[in-house]
Amino acid sequence: MSSSVYEMDFDYLKEIISEVQRKENIGDIFYDITTKPPGIIEWE
């Protein structure tokens, strides 16, 4: 099984960040930009 990198539009990413920052109890926001696939793909 393989995967490919999703290239999210930067303006859309900024919109998501703005929405999340409006929520209470949110301390940090992380967006993983590495090309390494999630562990679940390696599990198969």
C-alpha positions in Angstrom: 0.0 0.0 0.0 1.3 3.5 -0.7 0.2 7.0 -0.1 0.9 10.5 -1.6 1.3 13.9 -0.1 -1.7 16.2 0.0 -0.7 19.7 -0.9 -3.2 21.8 1.0 -3.8 25.4 -0.2 -2.0 27.7 2.3 -5.0 30.1 2.4 -7.3 27.2 3.4 -4.7 26.1 6.1 -4.7 29.7 7.5 -8.6 29.6 7.6 -8.5 26.3 9.6 -5.9 27.7 12.0 -8.1 30.8 12.6 -11.1 28.6 13.3 -9.2 26.4 15.8 -7.6 29.4 17.6 -11.1 30.7 18.4 -11.8 27.6 20.4 -11.2 27.6 24.2 -8.5 25.3 25.7 -6.4 25.1 22.5 -2.8 25.7 23.3 -0.9 24.6 20.2 -1.6 23.7 16.6 0.6 21.4 14.6 0.5 20.5 10.9 2.8 17.7 9.9 4.4 18.5 6.5 6.7 15.5 6.3 6.4 13.1 3.4 6.6 10.1 5.8 3.3 8.2 5.8 1.3 7.5 9.0 2.2 4.3 10.8 -1.1 2.7 9.9 0.0 2.4 6.3 3.3 0.7 7.4 1.3 -1.7 9.6 -0.3 -3.4 6.5 
